[in-house]
Amino acid sequence: MVLLTQQIEDIPVVRVRSDTGIEGAHHAFDMLESRMGGLKGRKMYGVYYPTKNEYSACVMIDESHPDEMGFERWTIPGGLYSKAKLDDWMTNLDKVHTIFKELEAQSLNEGYTNDTGRPSIEFYRSTKELICLFPIKKLA
């Protein structure tokens, strides 16, 4: 398998933090979506810092959706990420953790290491497609 990487820019978002880490992801997304008035045209992200067990459900703020909806404004840090796609994510959520572990192992094999100062990102590209982004940096 070829390591796919992507350089991303900082992403301005509003977020709902889970009080229970990744276990509370569903509840955080429910809270976020409850004030959105629909998902059409919105860019949704799940952001996880494994070293802190900190998970946030996020929606991008842009010109077409500038409203903060009463949530905390934040920025998903950009940088270099390795990436993988998960199709039909709604029925395959149990595979997300495995995909991130595979991205980490593959990145190490290709001369990169985990950049623990940045989070792992789930980009919900559509109701069918999830992009997993694992933070990496070149080994010195």
N, CA, C and O of each residue as an XYZ file, in Angstrom:
560
protein
N       0.842     -1.177      0.000
C       0.000      0.000      0.000
C       0.892      1.246      0.000
O       1.900      1.293      0.704
N       0.520      2.236     -0.779
C       1.251      3.494     -0.879
C       0.735      4.459      0.183
O      -0.473      4.609      0.368
N       1.657      5.106      0.871
C       1.274      6.091      1.882
C       0.777      7.354      1.190
O       1.517      7.980      0.431
N      -0.455      7.724      1.443
C      -1.028      8.949      0.906
C      -0.916     10.029      1.958
O      -1.300      9.830      3.110
N      -0.385     11.181      1.557
C      -0.258     12.289      2.496
C      -0.983     13.502      1.944
O      -1.205     13.621      0.739
N      -1.344     14.394      2.841
C      -2.024     15.618      2.452
C      -1.604     16.738      3.391
O      -1.630     16.581      4.611
N      -1.221     17.854      2.819
C      -0.932     19.063      3.587
C      -2.249     19.827      3.699
O      -2.850     20.170      2.681
N      -2.702     20.095      4.917
C      -3.944     20.849      5.066
C      -3.666     22.171      5.775
O      -2.720     22.292      6.552
N      -4.491     23.132      5.497
C      -4.434     24.440      6.149
C      -5.215     24.366      7.460
O      -6.008     23.447      7.663
N      -4.990     25.334      8.346
C      -5.814     25.447      9.549
C      -7.278     25.537      9.132
O      -7.606     26.140      8.111
N      -8.156     24.930      9.933
C      -9.587     24.916      9.621
C     -10.347     25.600     10.755
O     -10.356     25.092     11.876
N     -10.989     26.751     10.486
C     -11.783     27.415     11.530
C     -13.100     26.659     11.742
O     -13.825     26.367     10.791
N     -13.388     26.355     12.997
C     -14.578     25.561     13.328
C     -15.232     26.091     14.601
O     -14.669     26.916     15.320
N     -16.423     25.594     14.851
C     -17.000     25.632     16.186
C     -17.031     24.183     16.642
O     -17.124     23.260     15.832
N     -16.951     24.001     17.961
C     -16.856     22.628     18.440
C     -17.649     22.397     19.712
O     -17.975     23.318     20.461
N     -17.942     21.111     19.919
C     -18.505     20.607     21.164
C     -17.536     19.543     21.649
O     -17.293     18.551     20.962
N     -16.987     19.753     22.832
C     -16.047     18.782     23.398
C     -16.789     17.691     24.144
O     -17.777     17.941     24.835
N     -16.293     16.488     23.988
C     -16.829     15.348     24.727
C     -16.191     15.322     26.110
O     -14.975     15.469     26.241
N     -17.001     15.138     27.131
C     -16.484     15.029     28.500
C     -15.859     13.669     28.769
O     -15.142     13.493     29.754
N     -16.131     12.704     27.890
C     -15.670     11.333     28.115
C     -14.781     10.827     26.979
O     -14.725      9.624     26.723
N     -14.098     11.729     26.310
C     -13.205     11.319     25.230
C     -13.966     10.746     24.053
O     -15.071     11.186     23.739
N     -13.381      9.783     23.421
C     -13.968      9.204     22.209
C     -15.297      8.504     22.495
O     -16.147      8.397     21.611
N     -15.473      8.031     23.720
C     -16.726      7.359     24.076
C     -17.925      8.308     23.975
O     -19.049      7.861     23.748
N     -17.693      9.600     24.141
C     -18.775     10.577     24.087
C     -18.926     11.260     22.740
O     -19.620     12.271     22.637
N     -18.290     10.726     21.705
C     -18.329     11.356     20.375
C     -19.761     11.485     19.855
O     -20.142     12.538     19.343
N     -20.541     10.434     19.982
C     -21.912     10.465     19.471
C     -22.725     11.574     20.150
O     -23.457     12.311     19.490
N     -22.588     11.679     21.453
C     -23.315     12.720     22.200
C     -22.860     14.121     21.768
O     -23.686     15.020     21.616
N     -21.552     14.305     21.571
C     -21.031     15.615     21.140
C     -21.590     15.990     19.769
O     -21.969     17.141     19.551
N     -21.646     15.036     18.847
C     -22.225     15.318     17.527
C     -23.723     15.608     17.624
O     -24.235     16.478     16.920
N     -24.421     14.883     18.493
C     -25.853     15.163     18.688
C     -26.066     16.594     19.168
O     -26.962     17.286     18.685
N     -25.248     17.038     20.114
C     -25.368     18.407     20.624
C     -25.085     19.427     19.525
O     -25.801     20.420     19.393
N     -24.050     19.181     18.746
C     -23.681     20.092     17.668
C     -24.793     20.165     16.615
O     -25.198     21.253     16.209
N     -25.269     19.026     16.187
C     -26.276     18.973     15.137
C     -27.626     19.522     15.591
O     -28.422     19.953     14.757
N     -27.898     19.515     16.895
C     -29.195     19.976     17.397
C     -29.455     21.451     17.096
O     -30.610     21.872     17.046
N     -28.408     22.235     16.896
C     -28.572     23.667     16.622
C     -28.284     24.051     15.172
O     -28.329     25.231     14.824
N     -27.993     23.080     14.341
C     -27.531     23.392     13.000
C     -28.635     23.632     11.981
O     -28.392     24.326     10.994
N     -29.809     23.105     12.166
C     -30.857     23.298     11.184
C     -30.575     22.612      9.869
O     -31.021     23.077      8.820
N     -29.845     21.520      9.903
C     -29.540     20.756      8.698
C     -28.057     20.664      8.428
O     -27.286     21.559      8.773
N     -27.676     19.576      7.811
C     -26.269     19.316      7.539
C     -25.856     19.683      6.122
O     -24.664     19.715      5.815
N     -26.811     19.958      5.264
C     -26.493     20.215      3.857
C     -25.492     21.364      3.722
O     -25.700     22.457      4.249
N     -24.410     21.090      3.008
C     -23.387     22.100      2.760
C     -22.413     22.314      3.904
O     -21.520     23.155      3.798
N     -22.559     21.581      4.983
C     -21.676     21.742      6.139
C     -20.519     20.753      6.086
O     -20.685     19.617      5.640
N     -19.353     21.186      6.540
C     -18.196     20.300      6.640
C     -18.033     19.916      8.100
O     -17.777     20.761      8.957
N     -18.185     18.625      8.366
C     -18.165     18.088      9.724
C     -16.849     17.339      9.982
O     -16.320     16.649      9.111
N     -16.343     17.503     11.215
C     -15.086     16.876     11.605
C     -15.206     16.293     13.007
O     -15.890     16.845     13.869
N     -14.535     15.182     13.217
C     -14.273     14.660     14.538
C     -12.785     14.825     14.773
O     -11.982     14.451     13.919
N     -12.403     15.377     15.915
C     -11.001     15.685     16.191
C     -10.611     15.026     17.515
O     -11.284     15.199     18.532
N      -9.514     14.268     17.484
C      -9.130     13.493     18.661
C      -7.641     13.645     18.972
O      -6.784     13.431     18.116
N      -7.358     14.023     20.229
C      -5.995     14.047     20.759
C      -5.837     12.804     21.648
O      -6.257     12.831     22.805
N      -5.247     11.728     21.140
C      -5.140     10.494     21.929
C      -4.379     10.662     23.241
O      -4.735     10.033     24.238
N      -3.339     11.495     23.262
C      -2.542     11.643     24.481
C      -3.334     12.289     25.609
O      -2.987     12.129     26.779
N      -4.401     13.022     25.266
C      -5.238     13.676     26.280
C      -6.618     13.027     26.396
O      -7.411     13.403     27.259
N      -6.906     12.048     25.522
C      -8.248     11.470     25.388
C      -9.284     12.582     25.236
O     -10.326     12.571     25.891
N      -8.982     13.536     24.366
C      -9.853     14.693     24.139
C     -10.470     14.603     22.743
O      -9.758     14.598     21.738
N     -11.794     14.532     22.693
C     -12.516     14.434     21.425
C     -13.453     15.625     21.281
O     -14.100     16.047     22.240
N     -13.513     16.164     20.051
C     -14.433     17.262     19.754
C     -15.173     16.992     18.461
O     -14.588     16.534     17.479
N     -16.470     17.281     18.470
C     -17.269     17.280     17.251
C     -17.234     18.709     16.728
O     -17.474     19.654     17.480
N     -16.934     18.871     15.434
C     -16.714     20.209     14.880
C     -17.463     20.405     13.574
O     -17.731     19.455     12.838
N     -17.796     21.665     13.305
C     -18.329     22.051     12.005
C     -17.545     23.278     11.550
O     -17.286     24.196     12.329
N     -17.175     23.271     10.271
C     -16.372     24.360      9.714
C     -17.185     25.641      9.638
O     -18.369     25.630      9.302
N     -16.524     26.745      9.958
C     -17.099     28.070      9.795
C     -16.536     28.641      8.497
O     -15.319     28.688      8.315
N     -17.409     29.071      7.602
C     -16.960     29.720      6.373
C     -17.987     30.770      5.969
O     -18.951     31.016      6.694
N     -17.779     31.383      4.818
C     -18.660     32.467      4.383
C     -20.112     32.018      4.254
O     -21.031     32.787      4.534
N     -20.317     30.771      3.829
C     -21.689     30.295      3.644
C     -22.347     29.876      4.958
O     -23.574     29.805      5.038
N     -21.546     29.599      5.983
C     -22.054     29.203      7.307
C     -21.217     29.888      8.389
O     -20.426     29.225      9.060
N     -21.377     31.204      8.572
C     -20.527     31.925      9.529
C     -21.001     31.838     10.982
O     -20.283     32.266     11.885
N     -22.177     31.302     11.218
C     -22.789     31.313     12.544
C     -22.058     30.380     13.512
O     -21.738     29.243     13.166
N     -21.802     30.862     14.706
C     -21.153     30.048     15.738
C     -22.153     29.187     16.503
O     -21.747     28.281     17.231
N     -23.429     29.445     16.357
C     -24.495     28.663     16.990
C     -24.355     28.574     18.502
O     -24.923     27.672     19.119
N     -23.622     29.480     19.104
C     -23.440     29.474     20.546
C     -22.360     28.527     21.042
O     -22.226     28.318     22.248
N     -21.593     27.957     20.134
C     -20.542     27.020     20.520
C     -19.177     27.694     20.554
O     -19.008     28.820     20.085
N     -18.218     26.988     21.113
C     -16.842     27.475     21.211
C     -16.205     27.541     19.819
O     -16.275     26.584     19.048
N     -15.595     28.663     19.517
C     -14.839     28.815     18.270
C     -13.443     28.236     18.508
O     -12.868     28.407     19.583
N     -12.904     27.549     17.497
C     -11.615     26.877     17.626
C     -11.005     26.710     16.235
O     -11.678     26.965     15.236
N      -9.752     26.288     16.155
C      -9.092     26.026     14.879
C      -8.461     24.643     14.905
O      -7.668     24.324     15.791
N      -8.822     23.827     13.923
C      -8.157     22.535     13.744
C      -6.797     22.841     13.118
O      -6.732     23.475     12.065
N      -5.708     22.397     13.756
C      -4.387     22.746     13.234
C      -4.054     22.032     11.926
O      -4.242     20.824     11.784
N      -3.560     22.815     10.990
C      -3.127     22.262      9.714
C      -1.776     21.585      9.848
O      -1.218     21.484     10.941
N      -1.265     21.127      8.727
C       0.025     20.460      8.690
C      -0.032     19.259      7.784
O      -0.956     19.116      6.984
N       0.953     18.396      7.908
C       1.047     17.204      7.080
C       0.331     16.043      7.770
O       0.557     15.767      8.948
N      -0.522     15.383      7.024
C      -1.292     14.249      7.530
C      -1.208     13.098      6.538
O      -1.181     13.316      5.327
N      -1.166     11.873      7.053
C      -1.367     10.711      6.190
C      -2.871     10.469      6.184
O      -3.566     10.817      7.138
N      -3.371      9.869      5.101
C      -4.822      9.768      5.006
C      -5.270      8.441      4.422
O      -4.551      7.777      3.676
N      -6.483      8.088      4.792
C      -7.147      6.895      4.267
C      -8.638      7.180      4.207
O      -9.159      8.000      4.962
N      -9.306      6.502      3.311
C     -10.744      6.686      3.131
C     -11.483      5.462      3.657
O     -11.054      4.327      3.453
N     -12.602      5.711      4.336
C     -13.484      4.644      4.797
C     -14.838      4.854      4.137
O     -15.522      5.844      4.398
N     -15.217      3.917      3.283
C     -16.526      3.982      2.635
C     -17.588      3.399      3.562
O     -17.306      2.552      4.409
N     -18.806      3.875      3.377
C     -19.961      3.405      4.160
C     -19.658      3.444      5.661
O     -19.873      2.472      6.385
N     -19.149      4.603      6.105
C     -18.673      4.744      7.481
C     -19.769      4.524      8.527
O     -19.479      4.090      9.641
N     -21.007      4.816      8.181
C     -22.071      4.680      9.188
C     -22.228      3.235      9.670
O     -22.626      2.999     10.810
N     -21.919      2.283      8.808
C     -21.998      0.878      9.225
C     -20.621      0.301      9.551
O     -20.509     -0.870      9.913
N     -19.578      1.114      9.424
C     -18.212      0.646      9.668
C     -17.456      1.479     10.699
O     -16.226      1.518     10.677
N     -18.167      2.137     11.589
C     -17.495      2.979     12.586
C     -16.498      2.203     13.440
O     -15.518      2.768     13.925
N     -16.745      0.922     13.619
C     -15.835      0.105     14.418
C     -14.451     -0.030     13.774
O     -13.508     -0.461     14.438
N     -14.312      0.330     12.499
C     -13.036      0.215     11.787
C     -12.177      1.477     11.885
O     -11.010      1.452     11.494
N     -12.721      2.564     12.393
C     -11.987      3.835     12.419
C     -10.709      3.718     13.248
O      -9.647      4.141     12.790
N     -10.784      3.168     14.427
C      -9.605      3.019     15.287
C      -8.516      2.205     14.574
O      -7.340      2.569     14.610
N      -8.910      1.117     13.936
C      -7.961      0.268     13.213
C      -7.294      1.030     12.076
O      -6.092      0.882     11.857
N      -8.052      1.837     11.354
C      -7.493      2.622     10.255
C      -6.422      3.576     10.771
O      -5.363      3.701     10.156
N      -6.682      4.258     11.899
C      -5.679      5.168     12.451
C      -4.429      4.409     12.897
O      -3.319      4.910     12.719
N      -4.581      3.235     13.462
C      -3.414      2.425     13.853
C      -2.613      2.009     12.618
O      -1.382      2.012     12.647
N      -3.309      1.652     11.534
C      -2.625      1.278     10.288
C      -1.896      2.483      9.679
O      -0.783      2.343      9.172
N      -2.521      3.662      9.729
C      -1.869      4.865      9.221
C      -0.602      5.162     10.015
O       0.416      5.550      9.443
N      -0.663      4.980     11.328
C       0.515      5.214     12.161
C       1.644      4.251     11.789
O       2.789      4.670     11.617
N       1.323      2.973     11.668
C       2.338      1.969     11.335
C       2.919      2.216      9.944
O       4.132      2.139      9.752
N       2.064      2.506      8.993
C       2.517      2.749      7.630
C       3.389      4.007      7.558
O       4.382      4.031      6.831
N       3.024      5.038      8.301
C       3.810      6.271      8.325
C       5.215      6.007      8.857
O       6.193      6.516      8.309
N       5.318      5.215      9.920
C       6.631      4.864     10.476
C       7.480      4.123      9.447
O       8.680      4.371      9.325
N       6.854      3.223      8.716
C       7.574      2.463      7.690
C       8.080      3.353      6.558
O       9.036      3.001      5.868
N       7.441      4.505      6.367
C       7.799      5.414      5.276
C       8.679      6.585      5.736
O       8.932      7.510      4.963
N       9.146      6.547      6.998
C      10.067      7.578      7.475
C       9.409      8.763      8.157
O      10.013      9.830      8.264
N       8.178      8.588      8.619
C       7.474      9.641      9.349
C       7.198      9.159     10.774
O       7.288      7.968     11.072
N       6.865     10.099     11.632
C       6.444      9.755     12.986
C       5.183     10.545     13.309
O       4.855     11.523     12.637
N       4.488     10.108     14.340
C       3.280     10.792     14.781
C       3.642     12.176     15.336
O       4.538     12.303     16.170
N       2.948     13.192     14.873
C       3.105     14.540     15.423
C       2.070     14.684     16.537
O       0.930     15.077     16.286
N       2.472     14.365     17.764
C       1.533     14.323     18.887
C       1.002     15.692     19.299
O       0.087     15.776     20.118
N       1.557     16.754     18.751
C       1.053     18.097     19.042
C      -0.192     18.455     18.232
O      -0.825     19.484     18.467
N      -0.531     17.595     17.282
C      -1.722     17.819     16.458
C      -2.652     16.613     16.576
O      -2.204     15.509     16.886
N      -3.934     16.821     16.331
C      -4.901     15.738     16.515
C      -5.059     14.852     15.281
O      -4.684     15.227     14.170
N      -5.620     13.677     15.507
C      -6.148     12.861     14.423
C      -7.487     13.470     14.039
O      -8.222     13.959     14.896
N      -7.804     13.438     12.739
C      -9.012     14.100     12.249
C      -9.861     13.114     11.461
O      -9.353     12.359     10.631
N     -11.151     13.131     11.730
C     -12.131     12.427     10.918
C     -12.870     13.499     10.127
O     -13.519     14.360     10.719
N     -12.784     13.463      8.818
C     -13.505     14.410      7.964
C     -14.664     13.664      7.334
O     -14.470     12.773      6.507
N     -15.879     14.039      7.734
C     -17.084     13.396      7.227
C     -17.448     14.046      5.894
O     -18.264     14.966      5.832
N     -16.823     13.543      4.836
C     -16.953     14.138      3.504
C     -18.369     14.023      2.961
O     -18.830     14.904      2.234
N     -19.056     12.951      3.306
C     -20.454     12.750      2.904
C     -21.052     11.712      3.847
O     -20.386     11.234      4.765
N     -22.300     11.375      3.612
C     -22.930     10.347      4.449
C     -22.375      8.964      4.142
O     -22.652      8.006      4.865
N     -21.601      8.856      3.087
C     -21.006      7.571      2.704
C     -19.492      7.514      2.883
O     -18.934      6.424      2.997
N     -18.812      8.668      2.912
C     -17.352      8.677      2.865
C     -16.743      9.446      4.037
O     -17.083     10.601      4.289
N     -15.842      8.779      4.738
C     -15.091      9.362      5.852
C     -13.615      9.357      5.483
O     -13.081      8.333      5.057
N     -12.956     10.498      5.647
C     -11.519     10.597      5.421
C     -10.843     10.650      6.787
O     -11.137     11.527      7.599
N      -9.935      9.705      7.034
C      -9.160      9.664      8.278
C      -7.816     10.327      8.019
O      -7.104      9.954      7.086
N      -7.468     11.312      8.844
C      -6.219     12.070      8.703
C      -5.390     11.905      9.979
O      -5.830     12.260     11.072
N      -4.185     11.362      9.816
C      -3.297     11.078     10.939
C      -2.116     12.045     10.885
O      -1.431     12.112      9.864
N      -1.857     12.806     11.973
C      -0.804     13.834     11.948
C       0.608     13.236     11.923
O       0.959     12.413     12.767
N       1.404     13.660     10.950
C       2.753     13.121     10.821
C       3.786     14.237     10.639
O       3.464     15.366     10.270
N       5.021     13.872     10.913
C       6.149     14.740     10.613
C       7.306     13.843     10.194
O       7.371     12.681     10.596
N       8.208     14.370      9.400
C       9.353     13.611      8.902
C      10.298     13.293     10.056
O      10.579     14.148     10.895
N      10.783     12.057     10.087
C      11.785     11.690     11.086
C      13.074     12.444     10.829
O      13.482     12.610      9.679
N      13.715     12.900     11.885
C      14.956     13.675     11.725
C      16.116     12.814     11.300
O      17.226     13.316     11.124
